[in-house]
């Protein structure tokens, strides 16, 4: 589990047990990527990431010390008060923390729990949907591949297509396969991805539609 500096022993125990979480932000929006593109969802972004992709568009989420842990039940109540049906827990890297309590609490209220993760830390929580987005600089644990519902590989250059295929061999046969252009290279890499998918139709295209329509 990711450590946060300056916490009391009591608060550190609560963090380890998932009773508090370093939440960076919470917001209601439209899912912009992957299979659930277009679905309204409440996003909970957990602060702290030990992967650190150079093209990450939320680098401000990396340092967990910027986000004092808040009670998990308060986070749950925030979502419930907005009448949401789907919650997406993202980061940072959310699996740096214990997500058992937050997911159990949501599912007691029949709220779907979706996870967006690099898979580089052990899985906690009970999930209705797991989107695995593997990163070269800290590879997924082998245990998460069979559990992924969706494999979403970010493509920055043509060499990343081989990385995508390497990961596709490890997921279960029902896992949906997506290639997504890295945002800053989208104009140059998108045609390459489209051509590749047409030759390899097991893959689908994922776009960051929320960025095109300027929503969170």
Backbone bond lengths (Angstrom), bond angles and torsions (degrees), N, CA, C in turn:
res aa  C-N    CA-C-N  psi(-1)  N-CA   C-N-CA  omega(-1)  CA-C   N-CA-C  phi
1 X - - - 1.465 - - 1.518 110.28 -
2 X 1.316 116.50 143.46 1.460 122.06 -179.25 1.529 110.79 -68.24
3 X 1.320 117.25 133.31 1.450 122.48 179.08 1.536 109.86 -89.18
4 X 1.314 114.93 147.19 1.457 121.49 176.32 1.524 107.86 -122.53
5 X 1.306 116.53 127.24 1.454 120.83 -175.43 1.527 111.54 -68.54
6 X 1.330 114.59 148.15 1.458 120.42 170.30 1.506 115.84 81.19
7 X 1.326 118.75 5.61 1.457 120.43 -179.93 1.522 110.32 -82.38
8 X 1.312 115.96 143.94 1.457 120.34 173.36 1.525 108.91 -67.16
9 X 1.329 116.45 161.64 1.462 119.85 178.20 1.524 110.81 -59.23
10 X 1.331 116.28 -38.74 1.462 120.57 -179.11 1.524 111.21 -64.38
11 X 1.337 115.89 -44.34 1.463 119.50 -179.43 1.521 110.79 -69.64
12 X 1.327 116.72 -32.76 1.457 120.04 178.42 1.524 110.40 -65.93
13 X 1.323 117.24 -38.51 1.464 121.02 177.11 1.526 110.06 -65.30
14 X 1.334 116.94 -40.53 1.464 120.25 177.84 1.525 110.90 -63.75
15 X 1.328 116.53 -38.31 1.469 120.55 178.10 1.529 110.13 -64.76
16 X 1.320 117.09 -43.87 1.456 121.16 -179.87 1.522 111.62 -62.88
17 X 1.325 116.17 -31.34 1.464 120.74 -179.24 1.528 113.41 -91.75
18 X 1.327 116.92 -0.23 1.456 120.44 177.59 1.515 114.90 79.96
19 X 1.319 116.83 13.04 1.465 120.41 179.45 1.521 111.88 -78.40
20 X 1.322 117.05 -22.28 1.464 122.79 172.78 1.524 107.53 -132.74
21 X 1.329 115.84 155.64 1.462 121.65 179.30 1.526 109.50 -143.37
22 X 1.335 118.05 145.45 1.463 121.36 178.52 1.529 111.32 -81.73
23 X 1.303 116.59 77.95 1.463 120.91 -175.98 1.526 110.66 -77.55
24 X 1.319 115.40 127.05 1.463 120.86 177.19 1.519 111.27 -83.76
25 X 1.334 116.52 -45.82 1.461 120.46 -178.90 1.524 110.13 -161.32
26 X 1.315 114.85 158.08 1.463 123.46 175.98 1.525 107.06 -136.12
27 X 1.321 117.00 136.35 1.465 118.80 -179.71 1.524 110.30 -160.92
28 X 1.316 114.42 153.65 1.466 122.47 179.34 1.517 108.26 -101.85
29 X 1.317 117.42 127.16 1.454 120.80 -176.43 1.527 109.41 -157.20
30 X 1.320 115.65 -163.96 1.461 122.83 176.82 1.523 108.22 -108.41
31 X 1.335 116.42 130.18 1.465 118.92 175.67 1.519 109.00 -59.72
32 X 1.331 115.54 128.05 1.457 119.29 -173.74 1.509 115.30 -100.72
33 X 1.344 118.60 -8.53 1.459 120.89 -170.87 1.528 111.85 -133.17
34 X 1.328 115.04 155.66 1.449 120.74 169.13 1.523 114.90 70.65
35 X 1.334 115.35 -158.62 1.455 122.00 -172.57 1.520 112.72 -60.21
36 X 1.323 117.87 -37.53 1.459 121.24 -174.96 1.531 112.83 -93.31
37 X 1.311 117.58 20.22 1.459 120.75 175.69 1.528 110.64 -51.37
38 X 1.322 115.90 129.87 1.456 121.35 178.95 1.511 114.46 95.20
39 X 1.342 117.62 -8.54 1.470 122.00 -178.38 1.534 109.49 -86.31
40 X 1.335 116.01 131.57 1.465 120.31 175.07 1.523 108.73 -65.69
41 X 1.332 116.82 137.73 1.462 120.40 -178.39 1.522 110.21 -156.21
42 X 1.322 114.27 151.37 1.465 121.98 174.57 1.524 107.34 -94.71
43 X 1.324 116.35 118.31 1.461 121.74 -177.90 1.520 110.29 -95.81
44 X 1.322 115.22 134.14 1.462 122.40 174.15 1.524 106.35 -121.25
45 X 1.330 115.65 113.36 1.465 120.32 -178.77 1.531 109.05 -100.25
46 X 1.339 114.99 117.26 1.453 121.41 -179.79 1.531 108.96 -88.98
47 X 1.343 116.29 132.35 1.462 120.96 -179.77 1.519 111.98 -79.08
48 X 1.327 115.68 142.20 1.456 121.81 178.64 1.509 112.01 112.65
49 X 1.329 116.46 123.83 1.459 120.96 177.37 1.521 108.84 -147.19
50 X 1.329 116.43 130.16 1.463 121.67 178.12 1.525 111.66 -107.08
51 X 1.347 116.74 16.56 1.458 121.46 179.33 1.523 110.14 -100.42
52 X 1.334 117.15 -54.49 1.454 121.96 170.52 1.517 116.14 68.18
53 X 1.339 117.77 58.47 1.464 121.30 176.85 1.524 110.31 -69.35
54 X 1.322 117.11 136.04 1.467 120.04 -175.31 1.519 112.16 -65.73
55 X 1.337 117.60 -23.92 1.467 120.34 -179.41 1.525 112.71 -97.04
56 X 1.315 117.70 7.89 1.464 121.09 -179.15 1.524 110.80 -55.15
57 X 1.346 116.72 136.07 1.462 120.02 -179.46 1.524 112.17 -96.90
58 X 1.343 116.62 6.46 1.470 119.68 175.62 1.534 108.23 -133.45
59 X 1.314 116.56 52.47 1.474 120.79 -179.09 1.521 112.45 -60.07
60 X 1.332 116.11 -25.21 1.455 119.62 179.55 1.526 112.21 -66.40
61 X 1.321 116.84 -10.33 1.469 120.31 179.31 1.531 112.31 -86.80
62 X 1.312 118.01 -8.93 1.461 120.68 -168.96 1.526 114.60 -65.69
63 X 1.334 116.82 -41.11 1.462 120.39 -172.76 1.530 110.43 -89.97
64 X 1.331 118.46 109.09 1.461 120.07 -176.40 1.525 113.13 -69.03
65 X 1.317 116.64 -18.17 1.465 119.76 -179.08 1.527 112.31 -67.61
66 X 1.327 116.84 -14.91 1.466 120.87 177.79 1.528 112.00 -81.44
67 X 1.329 117.00 -8.36 1.463 120.38 -172.22 1.528 110.36 -128.09
68 X 1.336 117.12 89.66 1.465 120.29 -179.61 1.528 110.67 -56.73
69 X 1.314 117.49 135.48 1.476 120.45 -179.16 1.523 111.84 -59.17
70 X 1.318 115.07 139.38 1.466 121.78 178.14 1.524 108.18 -119.32
71 X 1.328 118.30 154.72 1.469 120.30 -179.64 1.524 111.88 -58.58
72 X 1.304 116.01 130.89 1.457 121.72 -178.36 1.522 111.68 -60.44
73 X 1.313 116.93 -38.17 1.464 119.02 -178.56 1.528 111.50 -66.52
74 X 1.334 117.47 -28.16 1.466 119.69 174.76 1.526 110.55 -67.26
75 X 1.316 115.54 -38.57 1.469 120.56 178.35 1.525 109.70 -63.83
76 X 1.320 116.24 -42.10 1.457 120.75 177.96 1.525 111.11 -62.71
77 X 1.325 116.53 -44.27 1.466 120.76 -179.95 1.521 111.64 -62.85
78 X 1.318 117.71 -35.92 1.471 120.74 178.10 1.525 110.54 -59.48
79 X 1.326 116.05 -42.56 1.462 120.02 179.53 1.524 111.05 -69.95
80 X 1.333 116.62 -43.53 1.463 120.30 -178.55 1.519 111.81 -62.16
81 X 1.319 116.26 -36.79 1.467 120.30 -177.85 1.516 112.06 -67.89
82 X 1.340 116.79 -17.21 1.462 120.62 178.08 1.529 112.63 -97.37
83 X 1.335 116.41 4.31 1.457 120.91 174.13 1.515 114.95 63.59
84 X 1.323 116.95 34.15 1.466 120.28 -175.75 1.521 111.11 -79.79
85 X 1.324 115.99 158.96 1.464 122.23 177.54 1.524 112.21 -110.14
86 X 1.335 115.85 -21.63 1.460 121.15 -177.55 1.520 109.19 -134.33
87 X 1.324 115.67 134.99 1.458 122.42 176.11 1.520 108.18 -118.50
88 X 1.333 116.37 133.53 1.465 121.81 175.48 1.522 107.47 -113.31
89 X 1.324 116.36 120.82 1.462 120.71 177.63 1.514 107.79 -102.91
90 X 1.343 114.70 121.48 1.446 121.56 -172.96 1.527 108.93 -137.25
91 X 1.308 117.54 -168.21 1.462 119.94 -177.42 1.502 111.65 -154.65
92 X 1.324 115.11 -154.00 1.457 128.25 18.76 1.519 112.72 45.78
93 X 1.319 113.17 -161.62 1.464 121.24 172.57 1.518 107.74 -121.33
94 X 1.339 117.14 100.05 1.464 120.54 -173.75 1.515 114.63 -62.33
95 X 1.336 117.44 -26.84 1.462 118.85 -178.35 1.523 113.09 -75.81
96 X 1.321 117.38 3.73 1.457 119.64 168.96 1.523 110.92 -67.64
97 X 1.337 116.58 -9.24 1.468 121.00 -174.09 1.523 111.12 -131.18
98 X 1.322 114.37 166.35 1.462 122.35 178.95 1.527 108.97 -80.51
99 X 1.321 116.44 114.52 1.465 121.33 -175.94 1.529 112.49 -109.07
100 X 1.325 116.80 18.35 1.461 120.04 -179.27 1.524 112.22 -64.81
101 X 1.309 116.92 -50.76 1.467 120.61 -174.00 1.518 111.29 -66.36
102 X 1.329 117.88 -43.41 1.466 119.60 -175.92 1.525 110.69 -65.26
103 X 1.324 117.99 -40.07 1.470 119.09 -179.10 1.527 111.17 -73.97
104 X 1.320 117.16 -39.63 1.465 119.61 177.20 1.530 110.90 -60.08
105 X 1.329 115.99 -39.42 1.464 120.47 -179.16 1.519 111.28 -65.59
106 X 1.320 116.62 -42.57 1.465 119.72 178.88 1.520 111.32 -66.49
107 X 1.307 116.99 -42.68 1.456 119.15 -175.42 1.523 112.29 -69.99
108 X 1.333 117.26 -24.55 1.459 120.11 173.26 1.527 111.25 -63.29
109 X 1.345 115.75 -23.88 1.468 121.55 178.58 1.526 111.47 -102.55
110 X 1.340 116.29 16.90 1.475 122.41 177.53 1.521 112.42 59.78
111 X 1.319 116.40 33.15 1.460 121.57 175.43 1.521 108.58 -98.32
112 X 1.331 116.20 127.82 1.456 120.51 179.19 1.519 110.45 -68.93
113 X 1.334 116.15 137.10 1.457 122.31 179.58 1.530 109.80 -111.70
114 X 1.323 115.57 118.86 1.457 121.57 177.66 1.532 108.92 -112.26
115 X 1.309 115.96 141.45 1.463 122.48 -179.78 1.512 110.37 -117.62
116 X 1.333 115.95 135.26 1.463 121.78 171.09 1.519 107.12 -115.60
117 X 1.334 117.34 118.09 1.453 120.91 -171.44 1.519 111.92 -148.80
118 X 1.324 115.00 154.95 1.463 120.75 170.75 1.521 110.80 -83.43
119 X 1.330 116.46 -13.66 1.459 120.81 179.04 1.515 114.47 75.85
120 X 1.339 116.70 15.36 1.461 119.96 -174.70 1.523 113.65 -84.97
121 X 1.322 117.83 -6.99 1.461 122.75 177.97 1.526 109.24 -125.00
122 X 1.326 118.04 158.53 1.471 120.56 -177.70 1.523 112.28 -58.86
123 X 1.314 115.11 143.18 1.462 120.91 -178.23 1.522 110.91 -75.02
124 X 1.325 115.70 131.51 1.455 122.39 167.42 1.520 107.24 -128.18
125 X 1.328 116.61 162.84 1.453 120.50 179.69 1.513 112.86 94.24
126 X 1.329 114.13 162.90 1.462 122.56 176.34 1.524 107.78 -112.11
127 X 1.325 117.26 123.04 1.460 120.41 -167.15 1.522 112.69 -122.95
128 X 1.332 114.49 141.97 1.457 120.75 171.61 1.529 110.61 -88.27
129 X 1.336 115.77 -22.84 1.466 119.44 -178.27 1.521 108.60 -155.12
130 X 1.328 116.34 130.05 1.457 121.72 177.00 1.514 108.74 -119.74
131 X 1.331 114.93 117.44 1.460 121.36 173.26 1.527 107.78 -99.00
132 X 1.307 116.34 112.46 1.462 122.45 179.83 1.522 108.95 -97.31
133 X 1.330 115.46 121.42 1.463 120.76 178.35 1.531 108.02 -121.42
134 X 1.326 117.30 90.54 1.469 121.43 -171.94 1.527 112.53 -70.37
135 X 1.332 115.20 145.84 1.457 121.98 179.28 1.528 109.67 -123.79
136 X 1.322 115.66 138.62 1.459 120.58 -176.97 1.530 112.46 -63.76
137 X 1.339 116.40 -38.28 1.458 119.38 -172.06 1.522 114.12 -76.26
138 X 1.335 118.33 -11.50 1.460 122.44 168.91 1.517 106.94 -154.46
139 X 1.294 115.37 94.70 1.460 121.90 -169.03 1.529 112.25 -69.26
140 X 1.320 116.09 153.59 1.467 119.60 177.80 1.523 112.02 -61.27
141 X 1.320 115.29 150.82 1.457 120.58 170.36 1.529 108.68 -70.32
142 X 1.299 116.61 145.08 1.465 120.21 -176.83 1.530 112.08 -61.83
143 X 1.330 116.61 -26.28 1.461 120.61 -175.62 1.523 113.64 -69.51
144 X 1.325 118.43 -19.68 1.468 119.39 -175.24 1.532 112.11 -88.66
145 X 1.315 118.25 -23.39 1.464 120.29 -175.91 1.531 113.13 -55.29
146 X 1.343 119.52 -47.23 1.471 118.80 -178.01 1.522 113.83 -66.34
147 X 1.347 117.35 -16.31 1.462 121.78 -175.44 1.525 113.25 -94.87
148 X 1.322 117.08 -10.65 1.469 120.96 -175.49 1.522 111.13 -70.78
149 X 1.324 116.02 132.36 1.463 121.69 172.40 1.520 111.53 -87.93
150 X 1.319 114.56 -24.15 1.463 120.70 -173.96 1.529 107.80 -146.05
151 X 1.320 116.10 129.01 1.458 122.14 173.64 1.518 107.37 -107.32
152 X 1.328 116.23 118.06 1.468 120.88 -177.80 1.529 108.15 -121.72
153 X 1.320 115.12 109.37 1.460 120.50 -175.89 1.527 109.23 -104.80
154 X 1.310 115.54 126.32 1.464 121.02 178.78 1.522 108.80 -82.10
155 X 1.329 115.62 126.77 1.465 121.61 -176.46 1.529 109.52 -109.06
156 X 1.329 114.90 113.98 1.471 121.21 178.23 1.518 111.02 -101.05
157 X 1.334 116.34 -31.51 1.461 120.74 178.91 1.524 108.35 -148.58
158 X 1.307 116.08 171.93 1.461 120.31 -173.38 1.523 112.50 -63.01
159 X 1.349 116.68 -29.20 1.459 120.42 179.79 1.528 111.96 -64.52
160 X 1.336 116.84 -23.71 1.462 120.38 -179.90 1.531 112.48 -67.77
161 X 1.318 117.29 -17.10 1.462 119.77 178.40 1.527 110.83 -66.44
162 X 1.321 117.56 -34.79 1.460 120.88 175.77 1.523 110.43 -67.28
163 X 1.327 116.78 -37.89 1.472 122.16 175.91 1.532 109.87 -62.14
164 X 1.322 115.72 -40.44 1.464 119.98 178.34 1.528 110.46 -61.88
165 X 1.308 117.29 -45.12 1.459 120.74 -179.29 1.530 111.49 -65.77
166 X 1.312 116.38 -36.47 1.465 120.33 177.15 1.527 110.93 -59.38
167 X 1.320 116.28 -41.29 1.463 120.73 -179.83 1.524 111.75 -75.37
168 X 1.322 117.12 -33.84 1.470 120.67 -179.63 1.520 111.83 -63.19
169 X 1.319 117.52 -27.07 1.459 121.23 178.79 1.524 112.46 -70.47
170 X 1.339 117.16 -15.99 1.464 121.12 -171.97 1.530 113.72 -101.37
171 X 1.331 117.60 -15.34 1.466 119.82 -177.44 1.520 110.09 -87.16
172 X 1.339 116.17 168.63 1.462 119.73 179.65 1.535 110.51 -73.91
173 X 1.320 116.17 163.58 1.461 121.11 -172.63 1.524 113.57 -67.49
174 X 1.334 117.56 -18.47 1.457 120.71 179.90 1.530 113.05 -93.89
175 X 1.312 116.95 -4.20 1.462 120.99 -178.97 1.528 110.02 -67.89
176 X 1.323 116.14 131.79 1.462 121.11 177.58 1.527 109.65 -78.92
177 X 1.318 116.11 141.10 1.464 121.71 -173.75 1.524 110.60 -112.91
178 X 1.351 116.07 124.10 1.461 121.34 -178.32 1.523 110.92 -128.50
179 X 1.321 114.40 140.41 1.462 122.15 169.32 1.517 107.74 -111.58
180 X 1.324 116.35 130.87 1.462 120.74 -176.31 1.523 110.36 -127.89
181 X 1.330 118.50 124.88 1.463 120.33 178.49 1.525 111.70 -62.65
182 X 1.315 116.20 136.22 1.464 119.96 170.15 1.522 106.98 -64.45
183 X 1.317 116.94 129.98 1.464 122.26 -166.05 1.520 113.52 -55.01
184 X 1.311 118.08 -44.74 1.466 120.12 -175.63 1.531 112.26 -71.86
185 X 1.342 117.47 -15.51 1.476 121.66 179.70 1.528 111.69 -111.91
186 X 1.318 116.78 14.19 1.466 119.84 -170.26 1.529 113.37 -60.23
187 X 1.313 118.20 -37.24 1.465 120.04 -176.72 1.515 111.23 -66.31
188 X 1.324 117.30 -37.97 1.468 120.02 -177.27 1.520 112.73 -87.34
189 X 1.334 117.63 -32.57 1.459 119.71 -173.51 1.527 112.93 -91.36
190 X 1.329 118.10 -24.77 1.467 120.06 -177.24 1.532 112.69 -58.02
191 X 1.344 120.18 -45.02 1.471 118.52 178.75 1.528 113.19 -61.50
192 X 1.315 116.47 -33.40 1.468 120.52 178.36 1.526 110.14 -67.33
193 X 1.336 115.97 -41.48 1.464 120.57 178.76 1.529 110.39 -65.17
194 X 1.317 116.60 -44.45 1.467 120.61 -179.73 1.524 110.41 -59.41
195 X 1.313 116.53 -45.68 1.460 120.90 179.02 1.522 111.03 -62.04
196 X 1.318 116.00 -40.42 1.465 120.60 -178.96 1.528 111.05 -66.12
197 X 1.331 116.35 -41.95 1.463 119.91 -179.82 1.528 111.19 -66.02
198 X 1.302 116.79 -37.07 1.466 119.65 178.59 1.524 111.27 -64.09
199 X 1.329 116.96 -30.32 1.463 120.76 177.01 1.531 111.90 -87.10
200 X 1.328 116.05 -20.58 1.468 121.89 -177.20 1.529 108.73 -132.78
201 X 1.338 117.35 74.44 1.464 121.74 -169.09 1.531 115.76 -70.63
202 X 1.322 117.50 1.31 1.467 118.01 171.67 1.532 110.24 -67.56
203 X 1.327 116.21 -21.96 1.462 122.19 179.03 1.519 110.87 -89.54
204 X 1.340 115.88 152.29 1.457 122.76 172.44 1.535 108.49 -124.07
205 X 1.311 114.86 162.39 1.461 121.01 179.90 1.522 110.34 -94.19
206 X 1.316 116.15 131.16 1.464 122.09 171.83 1.521 108.16 -115.17
207 X 1.321 115.93 132.46 1.468 121.42 176.90 1.520 109.44 -120.80
208 X 1.305 116.65 150.74 1.458 120.80 176.64 1.532 108.38 -83.06
209 X 1.320 114.39 75.24 1.469 120.00 -172.75 1.526 112.08 -63.26
210 X 1.321 117.13 -28.18 1.469 119.46 -179.60 1.526 111.62 -63.45
211 X 1.340 116.27 -29.44 1.462 119.31 178.50 1.534 111.13 -75.04
212 X 1.313 116.44 -32.72 1.456 119.03 178.43 1.536 112.12 -68.37
213 X 1.343 116.00 -32.78 1.465 118.65 -178.03 1.540 112.14 -103.83
214 X 1.351 114.54 8.15 1.470 121.21 171.48 1.525 113.78 59.13
215 X 1.343 114.99 53.12 1.450 120.62 171.47 1.520 107.91 -124.40
216 X 1.323 119.06 163.05 1.476 120.79 -178.65 1.531 112.38 -59.88
